[in-house]
Amino acid sequence: MVRIDTVRESNAQAKGLEDLVAVFVGGTGGIGESTAKELFIRTTRPRAYIIGRSEERGNKICNQLHELNPQGKAIFIQKDISLIRNVDELCAELREREPKIHFLFLTAGFMTLRGRTETPEGMDRKMVVNYYARIRCILNLMPNITAASEAGELSRVITVLAAGSEGDVRVDDLDLKHDFTLHACLAHCVVMTDFSIEELAKRYPGTSFSHSYPGTVKTGIANELSGPVRLAVKVMYAVMTPWILNVQESGERHFFQMTSQCYPAANGGVGIPIPPGLTAMRGTDFQPGSGAYLLDWDGKSTGDESVLKKYREMGLGPKIWEHTMQMFAQAEQRSRKDSKRPAQSEAEGAGRNIPNPPGWRPAA
């Protein structure tokens, strides 16, 4: 475990980090918001792009960030990333605005009470937000993220989902088009994320990639719900209070992941020196400092080694990468055929969409 006092001592050294550019996809609340605030509190003249669907919440957070650091600049971009074409539009705008991006922080997600909810691009909407859109965003922005590493500066990608919750994968149905369940959806998104960041680290050795499990973080999700579902979430939070991580602490820990040399790129790392008593964390290949990391809530390495070993021996990694590229090609093809159809601004479900609770894991 990385102790919180160790995290805070490390973060306190961040004033020397100047003019950092960060993109927070899903940054209008919860972990994304708290991490952005830590960035503005700790660093000098940061620039942050806050991506989300709610203009009101996005502008409110940007105003708060400016109050925390008047020298910094926060920009809200309204975008629903449940369609790949929307992700492409977002990334095109970001590439025009910023030649270098130091941090890409991905937390967007939601849960629907229905099963598979297919988008016009032929993918389940939950899987798009939790996996496909995140990988597309990473790939689209890698020229800008690589530019930061080539300048000898911090270059990191963190996707926050549920590292350590690896489960059985239906290898012949990776997008769960034929046998969808919520449990399988999470397992597929987690395992596909694990192997994809490992592949990304090989392709881009100057950038550090992490898949993070944030723990059970109380983010105000119950306020967005109604009826019995809202009551159930509130009861869960009340029962689990001793084990719930404060959202501010989660932001502090993720800022540590963004800046500490505990998580170097495969080619080595820059950033705040490793605290005494710690070393570079073990990567997905179980080697220290390998550039791709599965991280538990406390910043230490995690991942179900038996599951990962089984699928690595099966050669699942290359299959996941090929599948992901095929899904992107499918989305592009359908978007070209349906280019006159307006993008939907809200996710669809069974009349009720529930944001994915940070750190949600399936019941044992």
RODO-349146 format. One record per residue (C-alpha): residue number from 1; chain; y, z, x. Coordinates in nm, 4 decimals. Each point is the difference from the previous one (the first is absolute). Example, Ala and Ser with C-alpha at 12.3 -4.5 7.8 and 13.67 -1.06 7.14 Angstrom:
// RODO-349146
+-----+---+----------+----------+----------+
|   k | c |       yy |       zz |       xx |
+-----+---+----------+----------+----------+
|   1 | A |  -0.4500 |   0.7800 |   1.2300 |
|   2 | A |   0.3440 |  -0.0660 |   0.1370 |
+-----+---+----------+----------+----------+
// end
This chain:
// RODO-349146
+-----+---+----------+----------+----------+
|   k | c |       yy |       zz |       xx |
+-----+---+----------+----------+----------+
|   1 | A |   0.0000 |   0.0000 |   0.0000 |
|   2 | A |   0.3528 |  -0.0796 |   0.1152 |
|   3 | A |   0.1927 |   0.3159 |  -0.0848 |
|   4 | A |   0.3159 |  -0.0429 |  -0.2029 |
|   5 | A |   0.2087 |   0.1839 |   0.2602 |
|   6 | A |  -0.1252 |  -0.2514 |   0.2581 |
|   7 | A |   0.1003 |  -0.2836 |  -0.2316 |
|   8 | A |   0.3474 |   0.1438 |  -0.0469 |
|   9 | A |   0.0527 |   0.0586 |   0.3700 |
|  10 | A |  -0.0924 |  -0.3616 |   0.0661 |
|  11 | A |   0.2172 |  -0.1343 |  -0.2802 |
|  12 | A |   0.2970 |   0.1995 |   0.1304 |
|  13 | A |  -0.0045 |  -0.2231 |   0.3108 |
|  14 | A |   0.0699 |  -0.3163 |  -0.2020 |
|  15 | A |   0.3797 |  -0.0082 |   0.0399 |
|  16 | A |  -0.0502 |  -0.2258 |   0.2991 |
|  17 | A |  -0.1581 |  -0.2607 |  -0.2258 |
|  18 | A |   0.2851 |  -0.2327 |  -0.0909 |
|  19 | A |   0.0481 |  -0.2957 |  -0.2361 |
|  20 | A |  -0.3546 |   0.0091 |  -0.1352 |
|  21 | A |  -0.0794 |  -0.2308 |  -0.2917 |
|  22 | A |  -0.2538 |   0.1163 |  -0.2578 |
|  23 | A |  -0.1400 |  -0.1593 |  -0.3144 |
|  24 | A |  -0.1361 |   0.2352 |  -0.2679 |
|  25 | A |  -0.2067 |  -0.1886 |  -0.2578 |
|  26 | A |  -0.0364 |   0.2430 |  -0.2876 |
|  27 | A |   0.2842 |   0.2122 |   0.1340 |
|  28 | A |   0.1672 |   0.0997 |  -0.3260 |
|  29 | A |  -0.1781 |   0.3341 |  -0.0197 |
|  30 | A |  -0.2589 |   0.2357 |   0.1422 |
|  31 | A |  -0.1254 |  -0.0518 |   0.3530 |
|  32 | A |   0.2013 |  -0.3138 |   0.0656 |
|  33 | A |   0.3220 |   0.1715 |  -0.1022 |
|  34 | A |  -0.0702 |   0.3184 |   0.1995 |
|  35 | A |  -0.0891 |  -0.1993 |   0.3141 |
|  36 | A |   0.3161 |  -0.2094 |  -0.0313 |
|  37 | A |   0.2037 |   0.3193 |  -0.0246 |
|  38 | A |  -0.1623 |   0.1354 |   0.3155 |
|  39 | A |   0.0893 |  -0.3260 |   0.1764 |
|  40 | A |   0.3646 |   0.0395 |  -0.0993 |
|  41 | A |   0.0128 |   0.3683 |   0.0901 |
|  42 | A |  -0.1588 |  -0.0434 |   0.3430 |
|  43 | A |   0.1121 |  -0.3332 |   0.1480 |
|  44 | A |   0.3288 |  -0.1677 |   0.0936 |
|  45 | A |   0.1386 |  -0.2917 |  -0.2049 |
|  46 | A |  -0.3254 |  -0.0868 |  -0.1834 |
|  47 | A |  -0.0288 |  -0.2869 |  -0.2472 |
|  48 | A |  -0.2458 |   0.0251 |  -0.2857 |
|  49 | A |  -0.1035 |  -0.2442 |  -0.2685 |
|  50 | A |  -0.1273 |   0.1776 |  -0.3108 |
|  51 | A |  -0.2253 |  -0.2232 |  -0.2087 |
|  52 | A |  -0.0908 |   0.0851 |  -0.3585 |
|  53 | A |   0.0237 |  -0.0957 |  -0.3653 |
|  54 | A |   0.2563 |   0.2540 |  -0.1227 |
|  55 | A |   0.3544 |  -0.0971 |   0.0945 |
|  56 | A |   0.1331 |   0.3352 |  -0.1220 |
|  57 | A |  -0.2375 |   0.2016 |   0.2183 |
|  58 | A |   0.0415 |  -0.2340 |   0.2942 |
|  59 | A |   0.3781 |   0.0211 |  -0.0007 |
|  60 | A |  -0.0136 |   0.3775 |  -0.0428 |
|  61 | A |  -0.2215 |   0.0365 |   0.3074 |
|  62 | A |   0.2222 |  -0.2317 |   0.2045 |
|  63 | A |   0.3020 |   0.2137 |  -0.0890 |
|  64 | A |  -0.1875 |   0.3142 |   0.1043 |
|  65 | A |  -0.0950 |  -0.1601 |   0.3323 |
|  66 | A |   0.3635 |  -0.0904 |   0.0674 |
|  67 | A |   0.0988 |   0.3606 |  -0.0671 |
|  68 | A |  -0.2645 |   0.1212 |   0.2473 |
|  69 | A |   0.1180 |  -0.2400 |   0.2694 |
|  70 | A |   0.3335 |  -0.1779 |  -0.0582 |
|  71 | A |  -0.0621 |  -0.2100 |   0.3115 |
|  72 | A |  -0.3205 |  -0.1352 |  -0.1496 |
|  73 | A |  -0.0386 |  -0.2799 |  -0.2511 |
|  74 | A |  -0.2421 |  -0.0111 |  -0.2932 |
|  75 | A |  -0.0556 |  -0.3114 |  -0.2109 |
|  76 | A |  -0.1969 |  -0.0155 |  -0.3234 |
|  77 | A |  -0.1923 |  -0.3170 |  -0.0894 |
|  78 | A |  -0.1485 |  -0.0183 |  -0.3478 |
|  79 | A |  -0.3422 |  -0.1596 |   0.0044 |
|  80 | A |  -0.3360 |   0.0371 |  -0.1752 |
|  81 | A |  -0.2672 |  -0.0649 |   0.2627 |
|  82 | A |  -0.2902 |  -0.0401 |  -0.2422 |
|  83 | A |   0.0306 |  -0.3768 |   0.0529 |
|  84 | A |  -0.0492 |  -0.1572 |   0.3423 |
|  85 | A |   0.2802 |  -0.2490 |  -0.0653 |
|  86 | A |   0.2376 |   0.2935 |  -0.0495 |
|  87 | A |  -0.1124 |   0.1457 |   0.3337 |
|  88 | A |   0.0761 |  -0.3340 |   0.1648 |
|  89 | A |   0.3483 |  -0.0049 |  -0.1527 |
|  90 | A |   0.0645 |   0.3558 |   0.1182 |
|  91 | A |  -0.1146 |  -0.0701 |   0.3533 |
|  92 | A |   0.2036 |  -0.3209 |   0.0228 |
|  93 | A |   0.3105 |   0.2018 |  -0.0842 |
|  94 | A |  -0.0857 |   0.2709 |   0.2525 |
|  95 | A |  -0.0638 |  -0.2560 |   0.2756 |
|  96 | A |   0.3426 |  -0.1487 |  -0.0609 |
|  97 | A |   0.1674 |   0.3401 |   0.0137 |
|  98 | A |  -0.1738 |   0.1561 |   0.3011 |
|  99 | A |  -0.1226 |  -0.1683 |   0.3221 |
| 100 | A |  -0.1827 |   0.3207 |   0.0969 |
| 101 | A |  -0.1835 |   0.2517 |  -0.2187 |
| 102 | A |  -0.1247 |   0.3205 |   0.1616 |
| 103 | A |  -0.1814 |   0.1620 |  -0.2910 |
| 104 | A |  -0.1800 |  -0.1381 |  -0.3045 |
| 105 | A |  -0.0993 |   0.2857 |  -0.2299 |
| 106 | A |  -0.2144 |  -0.0905 |  -0.3018 |
| 107 | A |  -0.0557 |   0.2453 |  -0.2855 |
| 108 | A |   0.0242 |  -0.2070 |  -0.3211 |
| 109 | A |  -0.2794 |   0.0536 |  -0.2494 |
| 110 | A |  -0.0927 |   0.0779 |  -0.3579 |
| 111 | A |  -0.3001 |   0.0870 |  -0.2143 |
| 112 | A |  -0.0778 |  -0.1599 |  -0.3332 |
| 113 | A |  -0.2312 |   0.1484 |  -0.2612 |
| 114 | A |  -0.1566 |  -0.3396 |  -0.0552 |
| 115 | A |  -0.2511 |  -0.1579 |   0.2302 |
| 116 | A |   0.0718 |  -0.3299 |   0.1689 |
| 117 | A |   0.3443 |  -0.1315 |  -0.0969 |
| 118 | A |   0.0307 |  -0.3514 |   0.1366 |
| 119 | A |   0.3290 |  -0.1443 |   0.1183 |
| 120 | A |   0.0962 |  -0.3669 |  -0.0475 |
| 121 | A |  -0.1105 |  -0.0412 |   0.3635 |
| 122 | A |  -0.3557 |   0.1043 |  -0.0842 |
| 123 | A |  -0.0153 |   0.3494 |   0.1532 |
| 124 | A |  -0.0192 |   0.3489 |  -0.1447 |
| 125 | A |   0.3534 |   0.1389 |  -0.0112 |
| 126 | A |  -0.0956 |   0.3397 |   0.1434 |
| 127 | A |  -0.1839 |  -0.1596 |   0.2921 |
| 128 | A |   0.3002 |  -0.2227 |   0.0664 |
| 129 | A |   0.2410 |   0.2914 |   0.0276 |
| 130 | A |  -0.2358 |   0.2251 |   0.1967 |
| 131 | A |  -0.1404 |  -0.2629 |   0.2358 |
| 132 | A |   0.0714 |  -0.3736 |  -0.0258 |
| 133 | A |   0.3799 |   0.0230 |  -0.0314 |
| 134 | A |   0.0180 |   0.2472 |   0.2868 |
| 135 | A |  -0.1970 |  -0.2255 |   0.2364 |
| 136 | A |   0.2076 |  -0.2994 |  -0.1081 |
| 137 | A |   0.3195 |   0.1931 |   0.0691 |
| 138 | A |  -0.1246 |   0.1024 |   0.3439 |
| 139 | A |  -0.0942 |  -0.3562 |   0.0951 |
| 140 | A |   0.3248 |  -0.1454 |  -0.1308 |
| 141 | A |   0.2082 |   0.2472 |   0.2000 |
| 142 | A |  -0.2055 |   0.0058 |   0.3208 |
| 143 | A |   0.2385 |  -0.2380 |   0.1849 |
| 144 | A |   0.2801 |   0.2530 |  -0.0543 |
| 145 | A |  -0.2212 |   0.3005 |   0.0745 |
| 146 | A |  -0.1303 |  -0.1716 |   0.3141 |
| 147 | A |   0.3579 |  -0.0688 |   0.1091 |
| 148 | A |   0.0535 |   0.3770 |   0.0140 |
| 149 | A |  -0.3071 |   0.0537 |   0.2176 |
| 150 | A |   0.0992 |  -0.2860 |   0.2310 |
| 151 | A |   0.3354 |   0.1729 |   0.0484 |
| 152 | A |  -0.1845 |   0.3145 |   0.1135 |
| 153 | A |   0.0880 |   0.1846 |  -0.3207 |
| 154 | A |  -0.1971 |   0.1797 |  -0.2691 |
| 155 | A |  -0.2144 |  -0.2353 |  -0.2061 |
| 156 | A |  -0.2151 |   0.1644 |  -0.2665 |
| 157 | A |  -0.1648 |  -0.0686 |  -0.3342 |
| 158 | A |  -0.1239 |   0.2812 |  -0.2248 |
| 159 | A |  -0.1785 |  -0.0561 |  -0.3295 |
| 160 | A |  -0.0480 |   0.3152 |  -0.2047 |
| 161 | A |  -0.3073 |   0.0057 |  -0.2225 |
| 162 | A |  -0.3178 |   0.2020 |   0.0554 |
| 163 | A |  -0.1398 |  -0.0245 |   0.3512 |
| 164 | A |  -0.3192 |   0.2030 |   0.0145 |
| 165 | A |  -0.1071 |  -0.0953 |  -0.3531 |
| 166 | A |  -0.2197 |  -0.2870 |   0.1120 |
| 167 | A |  -0.2793 |  -0.0832 |  -0.2411 |
| 168 | A |  -0.2541 |  -0.2639 |  -0.0905 |
| 169 | A |   0.1322 |  -0.3557 |  -0.0096 |
| 170 | A |  -0.1364 |  -0.2901 |  -0.2025 |
| 171 | A |  -0.0025 |  -0.2523 |   0.2805 |
| 172 | A |  -0.0613 |  -0.2956 |  -0.2326 |
| 173 | A |   0.2803 |   0.1052 |  -0.2368 |
| 174 | A |   0.2822 |   0.1300 |   0.2203 |
| 175 | A |   0.2714 |  -0.0652 |  -0.2595 |
| 176 | A |  -0.2172 |   0.1659 |  -0.2701 |
| 177 | A |   0.0325 |  -0.2937 |  -0.2338 |
| 178 | A |  -0.3431 |   0.0637 |  -0.1471 |
| 179 | A |  -0.0641 |   0.3752 |   0.0216 |
| 180 | A |   0.3288 |   0.1922 |  -0.0048 |
| 181 | A |   0.0300 |   0.3799 |  -0.0208 |
| 182 | A |   0.2851 |   0.2235 |   0.1128 |
| 183 | A |  -0.2307 |   0.1707 |   0.2492 |
| 184 | A |  -0.1070 |  -0.3340 |   0.1479 |
| 185 | A |   0.3614 |  -0.1185 |   0.0014 |
| 186 | A |   0.1067 |   0.2900 |   0.2216 |
| 187 | A |  -0.3029 |  -0.0323 |   0.2294 |
| 188 | A |   0.0606 |  -0.3733 |   0.0476 |
| 189 | A |   0.3733 |   0.0444 |   0.0657 |
| 190 | A |  -0.0690 |   0.2759 |   0.2523 |
| 191 | A |  -0.2754 |  -0.1798 |   0.1929 |
| 192 | A |   0.1855 |  -0.3325 |  -0.0030 |
| 193 | A |   0.3123 |   0.1750 |   0.1279 |
| 194 | A |  -0.1986 |   0.1697 |   0.2786 |
| 195 | A |  -0.1426 |  -0.3245 |   0.1332 |
| 196 | A |   0.3192 |  -0.1984 |  -0.0527 |
| 197 | A |   0.2177 |   0.2315 |   0.2076 |
| 198 | A |  -0.2665 |  -0.0134 |   0.2706 |
| 199 | A |   0.0211 |  -0.3797 |  -0.0037 |
| 200 | A |   0.3803 |   0.0122 |   0.0005 |
| 201 | A |  -0.0005 |   0.2272 |   0.3035 |
| 202 | A |  -0.2119 |  -0.2566 |   0.1854 |
| 203 | A |   0.2307 |  -0.2859 |  -0.0968 |
| 204 | A |   0.3220 |   0.1932 |   0.0661 |
| 205 | A |  -0.0733 |   0.2455 |   0.2854 |
| 206 | A |   0.3669 |   0.0906 |   0.0411 |
| 207 | A |   0.0150 |   0.1624 |  -0.3444 |
| 208 | A |  -0.1611 |   0.3233 |  -0.1198 |
| 209 | A |  -0.1751 |  -0.0143 |  -0.3401 |
| 210 | A |  -0.1000 |   0.3046 |  -0.2061 |
| 211 | A |  -0.1743 |   0.0591 |  -0.3318 |
| 212 | A |   0.1020 |   0.3461 |  -0.1159 |
| 213 | A |  -0.1326 |   0.2464 |  -0.2554 |
| 214 | A |   0.2970 |   0.2191 |  -0.0940 |
| 215 | A |  -0.1897 |   0.2833 |  -0.1638 |
| 216 | A |   0.0716 |   0.1120 |  -0.3550 |
| 217 | A |   0.3764 |  -0.0253 |  -0.0202 |
| 218 | A |   0.1968 |   0.1112 |  -0.3060 |
| 219 | A |   0.2529 |  -0.2803 |  -0.0468 |
| 220 | A |   0.1187 |   0.0441 |  -0.3594 |
| 221 | A |  -0.2515 |  -0.2475 |  -0.1362 |
| 222 | A |  -0.0488 |   0.2065 |  -0.3161 |
| 223 | A |   0.3600 |  -0.0644 |  -0.0993 |
| 224 | A |  -0.0816 |  -0.3705 |  -0.0379 |
| 225 | A |  -0.2960 |   0.0591 |  -0.2299 |
| 226 | A |  -0.0297 |   0.0977 |  -0.3622 |
| 227 | A |  -0.2366 |   0.1735 |  -0.2378 |
| 228 | A |  -0.3368 |   0.1405 |   0.1119 |
| 229 | A |   0.0051 |  -0.1822 |   0.3336 |
| 230 | A |   0.3241 |   0.1717 |   0.0998 |
| 231 | A |  -0.1413 |   0.3368 |  -0.1055 |
| 232 | A |  -0.3188 |  -0.0603 |   0.1992 |
| 233 | A |   0.1957 |  -0.0804 |   0.3161 |
| 234 | A |   0.2201 |   0.3072 |  -0.0415 |
| 235 | A |  -0.3086 |   0.2208 |  -0.0442 |
| 236 | A |  -0.1569 |  -0.1572 |   0.3094 |
| 237 | A |   0.3116 |   0.0734 |   0.2055 |
| 238 | A |   0.0113 |   0.3584 |  -0.1285 |
| 239 | A |  -0.3645 |   0.0641 |   0.0900 |
| 240 | A |   0.0268 |  -0.1698 |   0.3394 |
| 241 | A |   0.3377 |   0.1443 |   0.1065 |
| 242 | A |  -0.1388 |   0.1883 |   0.3048 |
| 243 | A |  -0.1442 |  -0.3269 |   0.1348 |
| 244 | A |   0.2856 |  -0.2369 |  -0.0864 |
| 245 | A |   0.2097 |  -0.1292 |   0.2878 |
| 246 | A |   0.3754 |   0.0197 |  -0.0432 |
| 247 | A |   0.1487 |  -0.3493 |  -0.0237 |
| 248 | A |   0.2606 |   0.0867 |   0.2647 |
| 249 | A |  -0.2751 |   0.1004 |   0.2422 |
| 250 | A |  -0.1804 |  -0.3235 |  -0.0761 |
| 251 | A |   0.3151 |  -0.1892 |   0.0967 |
| 252 | A |   0.0257 |   0.1984 |   0.3224 |
| 253 | A |  -0.3623 |  -0.0727 |   0.0875 |
| 254 | A |   0.0338 |  -0.3712 |  -0.0701 |
| 255 | A |   0.3165 |  -0.0198 |   0.2089 |
| 256 | A |  -0.2024 |   0.1587 |   0.2805 |
| 257 | A |  -0.2594 |  -0.2755 |  -0.0460 |
| 258 | A |   0.2801 |  -0.2574 |   0.0199 |
| 259 | A |   0.1505 |   0.1306 |   0.3227 |
| 260 | A |  -0.2494 |   0.2012 |   0.2085 |
| 261 | A |  -0.1896 |  -0.1467 |   0.2942 |
| 262 | A |  -0.3081 |   0.1664 |  -0.1509 |
| 263 | A |  -0.0453 |  -0.3338 |  -0.1801 |
| 264 | A |   0.0614 |  -0.2705 |   0.2613 |
| 265 | A |  -0.0528 |  -0.3725 |  -0.0371 |
| 266 | A |  -0.3023 |  -0.1507 |   0.1745 |
| 267 | A |   0.2277 |  -0.1133 |   0.2834 |
| 268 | A |   0.1424 |   0.3478 |   0.0374 |
| 269 | A |   0.2843 |   0.1659 |  -0.1785 |
| 270 | A |   0.3581 |   0.1055 |  -0.0009 |
| 271 | A |   0.1512 |   0.2788 |  -0.2018 |
| 272 | A |   0.0250 |   0.3761 |   0.0149 |
| 273 | A |  -0.2326 |   0.1482 |   0.2675 |
| 274 | A |  -0.3314 |   0.1499 |  -0.1063 |
| 275 | A |   0.0415 |   0.3743 |  -0.0653 |
| 276 | A |  -0.1759 |   0.2438 |   0.2339 |
| 277 | A |  -0.3596 |   0.0604 |  -0.0986 |
| 278 | A |  -0.0411 |  -0.3347 |  -0.1768 |
| 279 | A |  -0.1236 |  -0.3385 |   0.1198 |
| 280 | A |   0.0079 |  -0.3541 |  -0.1335 |
| 281 | A |  -0.1940 |  -0.0061 |  -0.3257 |
| 282 | A |  -0.3387 |  -0.1654 |  -0.0380 |
| 283 | A |   0.0176 |  -0.3491 |  -0.1462 |
| 284 | A |  -0.2174 |  -0.1724 |  -0.2578 |
| 285 | A |  -0.2358 |  -0.1054 |   0.2804 |
| 286 | A |  -0.0283 |   0.3688 |   0.0983 |
| 287 | A |   0.1895 |  -0.0624 |   0.3260 |
| 288 | A |   0.3226 |   0.1968 |   0.0682 |
| 289 | A |   0.3209 |  -0.1994 |  -0.0302 |
| 290 | A |  -0.1608 |  -0.3253 |  -0.1155 |
| 291 | A |   0.2922 |  -0.1007 |  -0.2246 |
| 292 | A |  -0.1603 |   0.0351 |  -0.3457 |
| 293 | A |  -0.0282 |   0.3474 |  -0.1515 |
| 294 | A |  -0.1512 |   0.1669 |  -0.3049 |
| 295 | A |   0.1982 |   0.3191 |  -0.0513 |
| 296 | A |  -0.0555 |   0.3066 |  -0.2139 |
| 297 | A |   0.2826 |   0.1957 |  -0.1646 |
| 298 | A |   0.0517 |   0.2062 |   0.3163 |
| 299 | A |   0.0390 |  -0.2976 |   0.2349 |
| 300 | A |  -0.3457 |   0.0287 |   0.1555 |
| 301 | A |  -0.2544 |  -0.2810 |   0.0024 |
| 302 | A |  -0.2275 |  -0.0335 |  -0.3022 |
| 303 | A |  -0.2344 |  -0.2594 |  -0.1523 |
| 304 | A |  -0.3611 |   0.0120 |  -0.1144 |
| 305 | A |  -0.1707 |  -0.1033 |   0.3224 |
| 306 | A |  -0.3380 |  -0.0646 |  -0.1628 |
| 307 | A |   0.1496 |  -0.2402 |  -0.2561 |
| 308 | A |   0.2171 |  -0.1786 |   0.2554 |
| 309 | A |  -0.2867 |  -0.0308 |   0.2477 |
| 310 | A |  -0.2290 |  -0.1445 |  -0.2672 |
| 311 | A |   0.2489 |  -0.2654 |  -0.1050 |
| 312 | A |   0.1051 |  -0.0782 |   0.3564 |
| 313 | A |  -0.3637 |  -0.0697 |   0.0880 |
| 314 | A |  -0.0144 |  -0.2299 |  -0.3040 |
| 315 | A |   0.2991 |  -0.1953 |   0.1315 |
| 316 | A |   0.2081 |   0.0908 |  -0.3038 |
| 317 | A |   0.3324 |  -0.0027 |   0.1852 |
| 318 | A |   0.0182 |  -0.3800 |   0.0481 |
| 319 | A |  -0.1247 |  -0.0503 |  -0.3574 |
| 320 | A |   0.2804 |   0.2190 |  -0.1356 |
| 321 | A |   0.2587 |  -0.1924 |   0.2015 |
| 322 | A |  -0.1346 |  -0.3359 |  -0.1177 |
| 323 | A |  -0.0132 |   0.1227 |  -0.3599 |
| 324 | A |   0.3579 |   0.1243 |   0.0177 |
| 325 | A |   0.1262 |  -0.3339 |   0.1319 |
| 326 | A |  -0.1921 |  -0.1784 |  -0.2766 |
| 327 | A |   0.1644 |   0.2187 |  -0.2637 |
| 328 | A |   0.3419 |  -0.0817 |   0.1446 |
| 329 | A |  -0.0816 |  -0.3712 |  -0.0132 |
| 330 | A |  -0.1094 |   0.0405 |  -0.3616 |
| 331 | A |   0.3255 |   0.1781 |  -0.0867 |
| 332 | A |   0.2053 |  -0.2728 |   0.1661 |
| 333 | A |  -0.1883 |  -0.2720 |  -0.1841 |
| 334 | A |   0.0403 |   0.1664 |  -0.3392 |
| 335 | A |   0.3681 |   0.0672 |   0.0634 |
| 336 | A |   0.0573 |  -0.3664 |   0.0800 |
| 337 | A |  -0.1719 |  -0.1026 |  -0.3224 |
| 338 | A |   0.1900 |   0.2587 |  -0.2011 |
| 339 | A |   0.3333 |  -0.0096 |   0.1846 |
| 340 | A |   0.2036 |  -0.0147 |  -0.3222 |
| 341 | A |  -0.1504 |   0.3211 |  -0.1349 |
| 342 | A |   0.2363 |   0.2996 |   0.0564 |
| 343 | A |  -0.1333 |   0.2882 |   0.2063 |
| 344 | A |  -0.0817 |   0.3076 |  -0.2035 |
| 345 | A |   0.2200 |   0.2936 |   0.0825 |
| 346 | A |  -0.2394 |   0.2670 |  -0.1164 |
| 347 | A |  -0.3666 |   0.0615 |   0.0653 |
| 348 | A |  -0.2277 |  -0.0513 |  -0.2972 |
| 349 | A |  -0.2632 |   0.2395 |  -0.1218 |
| 350 | A |  -0.1346 |   0.1514 |  -0.3158 |
| 351 | A |   0.3468 |   0.0824 |  -0.1231 |
| 352 | A |   0.0319 |   0.2686 |   0.2659 |
| 353 | A |   0.0404 |  -0.0303 |   0.3764 |
| 354 | A |  -0.0386 |   0.3088 |   0.2149 |
| 355 | A |   0.1363 |   0.0069 |   0.3544 |
| 356 | A |  -0.2779 |   0.0637 |   0.2454 |
| 357 | A |   0.0150 |   0.3717 |   0.0933 |
| 358 | A |   0.0567 |   0.0170 |   0.3769 |
| 359 | A |  -0.3239 |   0.0934 |   0.1658 |
| 360 | A |  -0.2041 |  -0.0787 |  -0.3085 |
| 361 | A |  -0.3677 |   0.0050 |   0.0810 |
| 362 | A |  -0.2950 |  -0.0559 |  -0.2339 |
| 363 | A |  -0.1919 |   0.2970 |  -0.1313 |
| 364 | A |  -0.3023 |   0.0865 |   0.2070 |
+-----+---+----------+----------+----------+
// end
